[in-house]
Amino acid sequence: MKVEEYRERRIEIGGWPVNLTTYRLGEVFHCKADNVSPGAALARTTGTTREEAEMKAVERAGELLARTRVHAAGS
């Protein structure tokens, strides 16, 4: 199998920049959401459509980022 319909885009979730990478392998779409810096994967999901895979990844990334605390500079 080869990767088809590859797409990357940057969105914002809860004030955090997030990269969404989506592609199709066979009949299944795969989506990875990662925070832009340092690039750690937040979610990896699959779906029968691009929209389903991306929706699941955005939902999971939102759950994780909502729990992330921001520390003030100099603390």
C-alpha positions as CSV (number, residue, x, y, z in Angstrom):
1,M,0.0,0.0,0.0
2,K,1.1,3.6,-0.6
3,V,0.1,6.8,1.1
4,E,-2.6,8.7,-0.8
5,E,-4.4,12.0,-0.3
6,Y,-1.7,13.3,2.1
7,R,-2.5,16.7,3.7
8,E,-0.9,18.8,6.4
9,R,-2.5,21.9,8.0
10,R,-2.1,24.0,11.1
11,I,-5.0,24.8,13.3
12,E,-5.5,26.2,16.8
13,I,-7.0,24.2,19.6
14,G,-7.6,25.9,23.0
15,G,-5.0,28.6,22.2
16,W,-2.3,26.1,21.2
17,P,-1.0,25.7,17.6
18,V,-1.5,22.1,16.4
19,N,-0.4,20.4,13.1
20,L,-2.9,17.9,11.6
21,T,-1.4,15.4,9.2
22,T,-3.9,13.2,7.4
23,Y,-3.5,10.5,4.7
24,R,-5.2,7.5,3.4
25,L,-3.8,3.9,3.4
26,G,-6.1,1.6,1.5
27,E,-9.6,2.4,2.6
28,V,-8.7,3.9,6.0
29,F,-7.8,7.5,6.7
30,H,-5.1,8.2,9.4
31,C,-4.7,11.4,11.2
32,K,-2.0,12.6,13.6
33,A,-2.3,15.7,15.7
34,D,0.9,17.2,17.2
35,N,1.8,20.3,19.0
36,V,3.9,22.6,16.8
37,S,6.7,22.9,19.4
38,P,8.2,20.5,20.4
39,G,6.3,18.4,17.9
40,A,5.1,15.7,20.3
41,A,2.2,13.6,19.0
42,L,-1.0,14.3,20.8
43,A,-3.3,11.9,19.0
44,R,-3.3,9.3,16.3
45,T,-6.7,8.3,15.0
46,T,-8.3,6.5,12.1
47,G,-11.6,6.8,10.3
48,T,-13.5,5.8,7.2
49,T,-13.4,9.5,6.0
50,R,-10.8,12.3,6.3
51,E,-13.4,14.3,8.3
52,E,-14.0,11.5,10.8
53,A,-10.3,10.9,11.4
54,E,-9.6,14.6,11.8
55,M,-12.6,15.1,14.1
56,K,-11.4,12.3,16.4
57,A,-7.8,13.7,16.5
58,V,-9.0,17.2,17.2
59,E,-11.3,16.0,20.0
60,R,-8.5,14.0,21.6
61,A,-5.9,16.7,21.3
62,G,-8.4,19.2,22.8
63,E,-8.9,17.0,25.8
64,L,-5.1,16.7,26.4
65,L,-4.4,20.4,25.8
66,A,-7.2,21.4,28.1
67,R,-5.3,19.7,30.9
68,T,-2.0,21.4,30.1
69,R,-0.9,24.2,32.5
70,V,0.9,27.2,31.3
71,H,3.7,28.4,33.5
72,A,4.5,32.1,33.7
73,A,7.9,33.1,32.4
74,G,10.4,33.5,35.2
75,S,8.6,31.1,37.5
